[in-house]
Amino acid sequence: MTTGKVDFTGVQSTMLVTLFLRALDDKEKEPILGDHFAAEAVQRIGYDWKKLDKATITRSRASVAQRAKQFDDWAADFVRRNPDATVLQLACGLDSRAFRLDLPAGVRWFDVDLPDVMELRRKLYDESDGYRMIAASVTDEAWLEEVPADTPVLIIAEGLVMYLRENEVRQLLRQLTDHFRAGELIFDGMAPWVAKTTQLLKKYLSRWYPYPAYWTATRDGSDIEHWNPRLRYRENVAVMGQLAQSSAPDLRRRVYRAGTGFDWLKNYLRVFRAEF
Ligand SMILES: C[S@@+](CC[C@H](N)C(=O)[O-])C[C@H]1O[C@@H](n2cnc3c(N)ncnc32)[C@H](O)[C@@H]1O
């Protein structure tokens, strides 16, 4: 069954890009992530995917897949340690992590995104006993009451923090640490120079750059504790550093290796982990 025609503007449109790139990764001879759900969703969604099939976009497929893999690895580790966990994935888009991972039966998983994204998501995926979808802006307050707070929580925010203003990030983190007693937060952060570049592109070249600018950059782990002193920064992983060690084709791997020689470039996109 297909979804009928869809189109999105604003920040919602970015989830079509990450979905498309995960589907492309799945078609590689040696995929990094191997997300069959993404490939299937792309087939089912009535969208003109040719719009995204440009080198300027597709060249990010390895980093999008590698970033998702890092989230998968940390999420799998958390549910292994906490088989009765609650997982709260913010800004899920059309991501299929809840189905990709082999979850213990006691895990309850909640995916949250904006209402129009959720409307499409519901045409692709079904709820079940352990899996629920919530249509809301994460900057609103009421939706969090739907999520039980009686077990350790893993909060996943992939591709979200950079689209929020810093005051929204602080407010969201405060709500989360007020609601849950203990858990972990994993999210990806863009380096300040990347955020600045998108802001300039948006200002001066918006015809060629249709996506929203990044507002909140992550300089390093201390930003997390600054945003919310209840969070304790634990570790981060540079996506480019991982690609440099991957089994990517030779030429690509050499480019990643060269990139890791410069900290500012290596750290352009990192995945961070914190506890509370
Ligand atoms: C880059 S996409 C990432 C989607 C998904 N995590 C992935 O990796 O494919 C950004 C997502 O953030 C969502 N988003 C942005 N602001 C949001 C908000 N205030 N509340 C809920 N979702 C939001 C968008 O709708 C979009 O689905």
The ligand as an ORCA input file, in Angstrom:
! r2SCAN-3c Opt
* xyz 0 1
  C      16.662     15.544     10.424
  S      15.069     14.920     10.788
  C      15.512     13.526     11.774
  C      14.459     12.465     11.788
  C      14.927     11.134     12.357
  N      15.421     11.247     13.697
  C      15.965     10.542     11.453
  O      17.131     10.458     11.836
  O      15.603     10.185     10.337
  C      14.474     16.110     11.976
  C      13.148     15.726     12.597
  O      12.915     16.602     13.709
  C      11.532     16.802     13.798
  N      11.304     17.955     14.656
  C      11.858     19.186     14.526
  N      11.406     20.003     15.482
  C      10.558     19.260     16.246
  C       9.782     19.525     17.388
  N       9.768     20.754     17.942
  N       9.035     18.532     17.923
  C       9.045     17.289     17.366
  N       9.769     16.973     16.279
  C      10.506     17.947     15.726
  C      11.129     16.993     12.352
  O       9.743     16.904     12.160
  C      11.927     15.884     11.688
  O      11.202     14.693     11.655
*
